[in-house]
């Protein structure tokens, strides 16, 4: 077993707690949970776009997008 996976998993788990505290502080400073959610999601999208620009994966084809099961697409709205 590669032990660094255990450390990476523990670090990723700690980020969940940090994210909750950061989002709560953002809500308090903005005075609105709606704006806090908006800016949090905007930051997530900016990081995702930067990551995709850096690694340059091939774009999915329309058949790849069309042939997936319907439930493949509910992760985003459920995560928001």
Residue, then its C-alpha position, 0 to 999 in steps of 0.5 A: x500500500x502506498x502510504x501517501x494515499x492515506x496522508x492525501x485522504x486525511x488532508x483532503x478530509x481536513x479541507x472539508x472542515x476548512x471549507x465549511x468554516x471559510x464559507x461561514x466566515x464569508x457569509x458573515x462578512x457579506x451578510x448574505x448566504x446567497x452571495x457567499x454561495x455564489x462567490x464560493x461556486x465562482x471560485x470553484x469554477x475558476x479553479x476548475x477552468x484553470x486546471x482544464x486550461x493547464x492539462x488540456x484534456x480532449x473535449x468530449x464528443x457530442x455522442x459521449x455527452x448524449x450517451x451517458x445515463x440521465x443520472x450522470x448529470x445530477x451531480x452538479x446540481x446536487x453538489x450545489 
